[in-house]
């Protein structure tokens, strides 16, 4: 079974967005976070293009290998964070932080 799916991509993207945070122009982490944010955005865009081609019935054979590389890159980034590091692409719904009562 192909590990790449829209649902899995949404979960990975959501998890990474929560960990990386909102774009910032200033601050001590701004210089390190923005390249990571661009890398994630690039990977998500590439995987989305692959999924779009598959859904449209196009021959996506050439795109599949690249999409798989991008997917594995997102999983490697996600494993750098203290949240669930195993099987992120196949785990349940996106991680939500608890809001104060």
ROLO-688987 format. One line per field, with one value per atom (N, C-alpha, C, CB): residue number from 1; residue in one letter; atom name; x, y, z. Coordinates in nm, 4 decimals. Glycine has a CB too. Layout:
ROLO-688987
nr	[NUM,...]
rest	[A,...]
atom	[CA,...]
u	[X,...]
v	[Y,...]
w	[Z,...]
This chain:
ROLO-688987
nr	[1,1,1,1,2,2,2,2,3,3,3,3,4,4,4,4,5,5,5,5,6,6,6,6,7,7,7,7,8,8,8,8,9,9,9,9,10,10,10,10,11,11,11,11,12,12,12,12,13,13,13,13,14,14,14,14,15,15,15,15,16,16,16,16,17,17,17,17,18,18,18,18,19,19,19,19,20,20,20,20,21,21,21,21,22,22,22,22,23,23,23,23,24,24,24,24,25,25,25,25,26,26,26,26,27,27,27,27,28,28,28,28,29,29,29,29,30,30,30,30,31,31,31,31,32,32,32,32,33,33,33,33,34,34,34,34,35,35,35,35,36,36,36,36,37,37,37,37,38,38,38,38,39,39,39,39,40,40,40,40,41,41,41,41,42,42,42,42,43,43,43,43,44,44,44,44,45,45,45,45,46,46,46,46,47,47,47,47,48,48,48,48,49,49,49,49,50,50,50,50,51,51,51,51,52,52,52,52,53,53,53,53,54,54,54,54,55,55,55,55,56,56,56,56,57,57,57,57,58,58,58,58,59,59,59,59,60,60,60,60,61,61,61,61,62,62,62,62,63,63,63,63,64,64,64,64,65,65,65,65,66,66,66,66,67,67,67,67,68,68,68,68,69,69,69,69,70,70,70,70,71,71,71,71,72,72,72,72,73,73,73,73,74,74,74,74,75,75,75,75,76,76,76,76,77,77,77,77,78,78,78,78,79,79,79,79,80,80,80,80,81,81,81,81,82,82,82,82,83,83,83,83,84,84,84,84,85,85,85,85,86,86,86,86,87,87,87,87,88,88,88,88,89,89,89,89,90,90,90,90,91,91,91,91,92,92,92,92,93,93,93,93,94,94,94,94,95,95,95,95,96,96,96,96,97,97,97,97,98,98,98,98,99,99,99,99,100,100,100,100,101,101,101,101]
rest	[X,X,X,X,X,X,X,X,X,X,X,X,X,X,X,X,X,X,X,X,X,X,X,X,X,X,X,X,X,X,X,X,X,X,X,X,X,X,X,X,X,X,X,X,X,X,X,X,X,X,X,X,X,X,X,X,X,X,X,X,X,X,X,X,X,X,X,X,X,X,X,X,X,X,X,X,X,X,X,X,X,X,X,X,X,X,X,X,X,X,X,X,X,X,X,X,X,X,X,X,X,X,X,X,X,X,X,X,X,X,X,X,X,X,X,X,X,X,X,X,X,X,X,X,X,X,X,X,X,X,X,X,X,X,X,X,X,X,X,X,X,X,X,X,X,X,X,X,X,X,X,X,X,X,X,X,X,X,X,X,X,X,X,X,X,X,X,X,X,X,X,X,X,X,X,X,X,X,X,X,X,X,X,X,X,X,X,X,X,X,X,X,X,X,X,X,X,X,X,X,X,X,X,X,X,X,X,X,X,X,X,X,X,X,X,X,X,X,X,X,X,X,X,X,X,X,X,X,X,X,X,X,X,X,X,X,X,X,X,X,X,X,X,X,X,X,X,X,X,X,X,X,X,X,X,X,X,X,X,X,X,X,X,X,X,X,X,X,X,X,X,X,X,X,X,X,X,X,X,X,X,X,X,X,X,X,X,X,X,X,X,X,X,X,X,X,X,X,X,X,X,X,X,X,X,X,X,X,X,X,X,X,X,X,X,X,X,X,X,X,X,X,X,X,X,X,X,X,X,X,X,X,X,X,X,X,X,X,X,X,X,X,X,X,X,X,X,X,X,X,X,X,X,X,X,X,X,X,X,X,X,X,X,X,X,X,X,X,X,X,X,X,X,X,X,X,X,X,X,X,X,X,X,X,X,X,X,X,X,X,X,X,X,X,X,X,X,X,X,X,X,X,X,X]
atom	[N,CA,C,CB,N,CA,C,CB,N,CA,C,CB,N,CA,C,CB,N,CA,C,CB,N,CA,C,CB,N,CA,C,CB,N,CA,C,CB,N,CA,C,CB,N,CA,C,CB,N,CA,C,CB,N,CA,C,CB,N,CA,C,CB,N,CA,C,CB,N,CA,C,CB,N,CA,C,CB,N,CA,C,CB,N,CA,C,CB,N,CA,C,CB,N,CA,C,CB,N,CA,C,CB,N,CA,C,CB,N,CA,C,CB,N,CA,C,CB,N,CA,C,CB,N,CA,C,CB,N,CA,C,CB,N,CA,C,CB,N,CA,C,CB,N,CA,C,CB,N,CA,C,CB,N,CA,C,CB,N,CA,C,CB,N,CA,C,CB,N,CA,C,CB,N,CA,C,CB,N,CA,C,CB,N,CA,C,CB,N,CA,C,CB,N,CA,C,CB,N,CA,C,CB,N,CA,C,CB,N,CA,C,CB,N,CA,C,CB,N,CA,C,CB,N,CA,C,CB,N,CA,C,CB,N,CA,C,CB,N,CA,C,CB,N,CA,C,CB,N,CA,C,CB,N,CA,C,CB,N,CA,C,CB,N,CA,C,CB,N,CA,C,CB,N,CA,C,CB,N,CA,C,CB,N,CA,C,CB,N,CA,C,CB,N,CA,C,CB,N,CA,C,CB,N,CA,C,CB,N,CA,C,CB,N,CA,C,CB,N,CA,C,CB,N,CA,C,CB,N,CA,C,CB,N,CA,C,CB,N,CA,C,CB,N,CA,C,CB,N,CA,C,CB,N,CA,C,CB,N,CA,C,CB,N,CA,C,CB,N,CA,C,CB,N,CA,C,CB,N,CA,C,CB,N,CA,C,CB,N,CA,C,CB,N,CA,C,CB,N,CA,C,CB,N,CA,C,CB,N,CA,C,CB,N,CA,C,CB,N,CA,C,CB,N,CA,C,CB,N,CA,C,CB,N,CA,C,CB,N,CA,C,CB,N,CA,C,CB,N,CA,C,CB,N,CA,C,CB,N,CA,C,CB,N,CA,C,CB,N,CA,C,CB,N,CA,C,CB,N,CA,C,CB,N,CA,C,CB,N,CA,C,CB,N,CA,C,CB,N,CA,C,CB]
u	[0.0841,0.0000,0.0882,-0.0955,0.0531,0.1284,0.1133,0.0809,0.2241,0.2138,0.1708,0.3460,0.1729,0.1402,-0.0100,0.2182,-0.0727,-0.2162,-0.2469,-0.2984,-0.3607,-0.4045,-0.4188,-0.5392,-0.4797,-0.5021,-0.3693,-0.5874,-0.2784,-0.1468,-0.0704,-0.0657,-0.0809,-0.0143,-0.0720,-0.0279,-0.2037,-0.2670,-0.2199,-0.4209,-0.2093,-0.1632,-0.0194,-0.1753,0.0675,0.2073,0.2207,0.2886,0.1503,0.1569,0.1088,0.0724,0.0005,-0.0543,0.0435,-0.1897,0.0982,0.1930,0.3146,0.2364,0.3686,0.4868,0.4553,0.5440,0.3387,0.3004,0.2896,0.1667,0.2361,0.2257,0.3637,0.1457,0.4554,0.5893,0.6745,0.6598,0.6629,0.7456,0.6908,0.7522,0.5597,0.4977,0.4703,0.5845,0.4111,0.3741,0.4989,0.2742,0.4922,0.6059,0.6387,0.5765,0.7677,0.8135,0.9275,0.8581,0.9267,1.0363,1.1495,0.9863,1.1181,1.2180,1.2182,1.1908,1.3168,1.3261,1.4454,1.2000,1.4824,1.6040,1.5968,1.6351,1.4781,1.4656,1.4269,1.3648,1.4003,1.3506,1.4456,1.3290,1.5745,1.6711,1.6813,1.8047,1.6530,1.6593,1.5266,1.7015,1.4186,1.2867,1.2412,1.1854,1.2701,1.2205,1.2722,1.2604,1.3998,1.4424,1.3697,1.5933,1.3441,1.2705,1.1273,1.2714,1.0655,0.9296,0.9247,0.8798,1.0242,1.0292,1.0458,1.1449,1.1297,1.1510,1.0217,1.2603,0.9485,0.8209,0.7221,0.7633,0.7133,0.6204,0.6542,0.6250,0.7830,0.8276,0.7861,0.9818,0.8088,0.7742,0.6238,0.8252,0.5469,0.4004,0.3510,0.3330,0.4055,0.3653,0.3969,0.4359,0.5152,0.5534,0.4663,0.6968,0.4384,0.3537,0.2115,0.3539,0.1639,0.0305,0.0223,-0.0041,0.1270,0.1280,0.1213,0.2547,0.1951,0.1906,0.0500,0.2922,-0.0088,-0.1432,-0.2457,-0.1832,-0.2296,-0.3187,-0.3086,-0.2882,-0.1861,-0.1662,-0.2296,-0.0157,-0.2120,-0.2713,-0.4239,-0.2260,-0.4794,-0.6251,-0.6804,-0.6630,-0.6015,-0.6459,-0.6274,-0.5709,-0.5657,-0.5456,-0.4247,-0.6667,-0.3402,-0.2186,-0.1146,-0.1615,-0.0234,0.0886,0.1815,0.1632,0.1854,0.2645,0.3871,0.1794,0.4279,0.5396,0.6660,0.5669,0.6968,0.8155,0.8037,0.8425,0.6828,0.6606,0.6606,0.5297,0.6267,0.6129,0.7418,0.5674,0.8528,0.9810,1.0161,1.0933,0.9946,1.0225,0.9284,1.0090,0.8009,0.7045,0.7410,0.5627,0.7865,0.8266,0.9481,0.8573,1.0435,1.1594,1.1142,1.2597,1.0233,0.9724,0.8975,0.8800,0.8170,0.7404,0.8360,0.6516,0.9388,1.0347,1.1084,1.1354,1.1328,1.1937,1.1042,1.2244,0.9737,0.8800,0.8770,0.7378,0.8790,0.8794,1.0071,0.8645,1.1215,1.2477,1.2402,1.3677,1.1844,1.1692,1.0785,1.1121,0.9677,0.8722,0.9341,0.7492,1.0237,1.0853,1.1808,1.1590,1.2187,1.3076,1.2348,1.3684,1.1026,1.0229,0.9852,0.8962,0.9599,0.9345,0.8010,0.9421,0.7111,0.5805,0.5998,0.4806,0.4945,0.5065,0.6014,0.3705,0.6997,0.8016,0.7906,0.9371,0.7029,0.6927,0.5613,0.7050,0.5675,0.4469,0.3608,0.3669,0.4228,0.3487,0.2512,0.4446,0.2902,0.2044,0.0817,0.2825,0.0768,-0.0362,-0.1105,0.0104,-0.0735,-0.1371,-0.2683,-0.0444,-0.3548,-0.4868,-0.4894,-0.5515,-0.5884,-0.6088,-0.4938,-0.7387,-0.4861,-0.3777,-0.3695,-0.3958,-0.2481,-0.2248,-0.2752,-0.0745,-0.3514,-0.4036,-0.3529,-0.5606,-0.3057,-0.2614,-0.3833,-0.1619,-0.3747,-0.4867,-0.4970,-0.4685,-0.6174,-0.6371,-0.6723,-0.7467,-0.6242,-0.6538,-0.8037,-0.5781,-0.8513,-0.9944,-1.0342,-1.0322]
v	[-0.1189,0.0000,0.1248,0.0001,0.2208,0.3450,0.4256,0.4278,0.4617,0.5376,0.6825,0.5350,0.7267,0.8662,0.8803,0.9151,0.9681,0.9922,1.1373,0.8954,1.1843,1.3208,1.3357,1.3546,1.2342,1.2407,1.2431,1.1216,1.1571,1.1535,1.2828,1.0370,1.3389,1.4658,1.5761,1.5024,1.5782,1.6800,1.6661,1.6687,1.5417,1.5198,1.5663,1.3721,1.5274,1.5686,1.7207,1.5034,1.7809,1.9264,1.9966,1.9716,1.9471,2.0071,1.9923,1.9424,1.8737,1.8478,1.9391,1.7007,1.9489,2.0323,2.1799,2.0085,2.2236,2.3645,2.3981,2.3945,2.3047,2.3292,2.3407,2.2171,2.2573,2.2589,2.3754,2.1300,2.4054,2.5128,2.6486,2.5018,2.6619,2.7870,2.8791,2.8572,2.9924,3.0917,3.1624,3.1952,3.2113,3.2855,3.4077,3.3286,3.4285,3.5457,3.6097,3.5075,3.7400,3.8104,3.8401,3.9395,3.8428,3.8772,3.7715,4.0178,3.7769,3.6827,3.5929,3.6001,3.5295,3.4491,3.3267,3.4052,3.2708,3.1512,3.1808,3.0589,3.3060,3.3399,3.2934,3.4901,3.3098,3.2707,3.1217,3.3234,3.0428,2.8973,2.8379,2.8358,2.9005,2.8439,2.8664,2.9035,2.9803,3.0106,2.9118,3.1522,2.8728,2.7711,2.6377,2.7487,2.6008,2.4781,2.4899,2.4467,2.6048,2.6294,2.6194,2.7686,2.6751,2.6668,2.5222,2.7532,2.4471,2.3070,2.2279,2.2452,2.2503,2.1819,2.2220,2.2139,2.3509,2.3995,2.3380,2.5546,2.3302,2.2705,2.1233,2.2839,2.0497,1.9082,1.8875,1.8436,1.9663,1.9541,1.9828,2.0504,2.0843,2.1197,2.0061,2.2493,1.9464,1.8354,1.7134,1.7980,1.6801,1.5648,1.5901,1.5339,1.7122,1.7490,1.7342,1.8941,1.7739,1.7598,1.6122,1.8256,1.5279,1.3847,1.3298,1.3102,1.3625,1.3139,1.3644,1.3567,1.4891,1.5441,1.4685,1.6901,1.4326,1.3568,1.2180,1.3442,1.1538,1.0210,1.0308,0.9605,1.1293,1.1473,1.1787,1.2589,1.2465,1.2805,1.1649,1.4022,1.0569,0.9408,0.9527,0.9184,1.0510,1.0685,0.9658,1.2108,0.9438,0.8568,0.9335,0.8095,0.8914,0.9618,0.8816,0.9923,0.7878,0.7000,0.7797,0.6023,0.8791,0.9603,1.0466,1.0471,1.0865,1.1714,1.0921,1.2458,0.9644,0.8853,0.8786,0.7460,0.8525,0.8434,0.9755,0.8021,1.0850,1.2170,1.2449,1.3276,1.2118,1.2330,1.1499,1.1981,1.0271,0.9420,1.0005,0.8004,1.0535,1.1207,1.2403,1.1669,1.3198,1.4363,1.3924,1.5211,1.2865,1.2333,1.1901,1.1135,1.1161,1.0689,1.1870,0.9717,1.2917,1.4120,1.4766,1.5115,1.4831,1.5389,1.4527,1.5502,1.3221,1.2342,1.2519,1.0881,1.2709,1.2940,1.4235,1.2990,1.5273,1.6543,1.6347,1.7640,1.5637,1.5422,1.4637,1.4697,1.3708,1.2917,1.3742,1.1738,1.4925,1.5788,1.6442,1.6862,1.6380,1.6992,1.5937,1.7662,1.6351,1.5395,1.4655,1.6097,1.5038,1.4373,1.3014,1.5258,1.2280,1.0937,1.0905,1.0430,1.0016,0.9969,0.8737,1.0016,0.7819,0.6582,0.6551,0.5354,0.6301,0.6145,0.7388,0.5052,0.8538,0.9787,0.9846,1.0964,0.9304,0.9372,0.8480,0.9019,0.7574,0.6666,0.6736,0.5266,0.7644,0.7793,0.8538,0.8531,0.8503,0.9114,1.0580,0.8928,1.1309,1.2703,1.3591,1.3205,1.4812,1.5719,1.5942,1.7050,1.6169,1.6452,1.7846,1.6316,1.7971,1.9280,1.9563,1.9324,2.0780,2.1131,2.1459,2.2324,2.1104,2.1364,2.2853,2.0603,2.3379,2.4794,2.4972,2.5389,2.6059,2.6273,2.6450,2.7490,2.5937,2.6001,2.7340,2.4939]
w	[0.0000,0.0000,0.0000,0.1223,-0.0796,-0.0902,0.0390,-0.2122,0.1041,0.2288,0.2070,0.3011,0.0843,0.0537,0.0318,-0.0711,0.1102,0.0956,0.1308,0.1854,0.0861,0.1203,0.2719,0.0501,0.3340,0.4782,0.5542,0.5244,0.5142,0.5781,0.5571,0.5250,0.4373,0.4090,0.4960,0.2604,0.5104,0.5951,0.7394,0.5881,0.7892,0.9265,0.9445,0.9639,0.8514,0.8598,0.8530,0.7476,0.7589,0.7429,0.8700,0.6216,0.9277,1.0493,1.1663,1.0846,1.1832,1.2906,1.2781,1.2897,1.1588,1.1378,1.1560,0.9991,1.1105,1.1291,1.2769,1.0584,1.3570,1.5011,1.5649,1.5688,1.5231,1.5820,1.5339,1.5515,1.4077,1.3512,1.3915,1.1975,1.3968,1.4367,1.3191,1.5363,1.3524,1.2510,1.1983,1.3093,1.0739,1.0185,1.1036,0.8744,1.1226,1.1972,1.1203,1.3420,1.1175,1.0518,1.1487,0.9895,1.2769,1.3775,1.4874,1.4369,1.5719,1.6822,1.6655,1.6932,1.7748,1.7737,1.6829,1.9123,1.6598,1.5761,1.4321,1.6355,1.3989,1.2651,1.1552,1.2538,1.1746,1.0721,1.0513,1.1067,1.1544,1.1424,1.0985,1.2739,1.1370,1.1112,0.9671,1.2067,0.9110,0.7765,0.6713,0.7376,0.6716,0.5737,0.5927,0.5841,0.7176,0.7449,0.6938,0.8954,0.7157,0.6675,0.5144,0.7144,0.4470,0.2998,0.2540,0.2444,0.3250,0.2896,0.3031,0.3777,0.4105,0.4309,0.3221,0.5705,0.2939,0.1908,0.0541,0.1823,0.0215,-0.1052,-0.1119,-0.1208,-0.0029,-0.0004,-0.0128,0.1277,0.0610,0.0548,-0.0864,0.1557,-0.1502,-0.2868,-0.3841,-0.3318,-0.3706,-0.4584,-0.4394,-0.4350,-0.3139,-0.2848,-0.3338,-0.1338,-0.3139,-0.3617,-0.5140,-0.3196,-0.5849,-0.7312,-0.7715,-0.7910,-0.7012,-0.7284,-0.7053,-0.6405,-0.5907,-0.5591,-0.6599,-0.4181,-0.7038,-0.8053,-0.9361,-0.8282,-0.9746,-1.0985,-1.0880,-1.1305,-0.9726,-0.9521,-0.9581,-0.8156,-0.8900,-0.8881,-1.0268,-0.7913,-1.1089,-1.2439,-1.3416,-1.2940,-1.2926,-1.3786,-1.4692,-1.4615,-1.4447,-1.5254,-1.4859,-1.5093,-1.5752,-1.5436,-1.4508,-1.6730,-1.3254,-1.2249,-1.1839,-1.1027,-1.2694,-1.2350,-1.2033,-1.3491,-1.2825,-1.2585,-1.1345,-1.3772,-1.1028,-0.9860,-0.8556,-1.0004,-0.8621,-0.7402,-0.6605,-0.7741,-0.7263,-0.6550,-0.5881,-0.7513,-0.6590,-0.6009,-0.4843,-0.7077,-0.4999,-0.3923,-0.2698,-0.4395,-0.2910,-0.1803,-0.1081,-0.2304,-0.1828,-0.1215,-0.0376,-0.2305,-0.0929,-0.0195,0.1059,-0.1094,0.0936,0.2065,0.3186,0.1612,0.2818,0.3811,0.4457,0.3164,0.3682,0.4238,0.5282,0.3134,0.5001,0.5989,0.7248,0.5390,0.7078,0.8246,0.9065,0.7813,0.8396,0.9126,0.9924,0.8148,0.9316,1.0028,1.1236,0.9092,1.1039,1.2123,1.3269,1.1603,1.2983,1.4043,1.4898,1.3446,1.4447,1.5228,1.6396,1.4336,1.6391,1.7446,1.8480,1.6861,1.9723,2.0795,2.0722,2.2077,1.9860,1.9726,1.9052,1.8905,1.8771,1.8191,1.7009,1.7758,1.7071,1.6038,1.5151,1.6664,1.5461,1.4694,1.3941,1.5611,1.2642,1.1852,1.1760,1.2404,1.1725,1.1713,1.0540,1.1656,0.9403,0.8233,0.8308,0.7034,0.9299,0.9365,1.0694,0.9121,1.1555,1.2853,1.2681,1.3846,1.3687,1.3652,1.3316,1.4933,1.3821,1.3456,1.3913,1.4042,1.3383,1.3737,1.5244,1.3027,1.5697,1.7111,1.7415,1.7477,1.8469,1.8874,2.0271,1.8822,2.0476,2.1818,2.2662,2.1789,2.3949,2.4871,2.5112,2.6221,2.5075,2.5346,2.6805,2.4440,2.7415,2.8824,2.9059,2.9342,3.0181,3.0489,3.1023,3.1477]
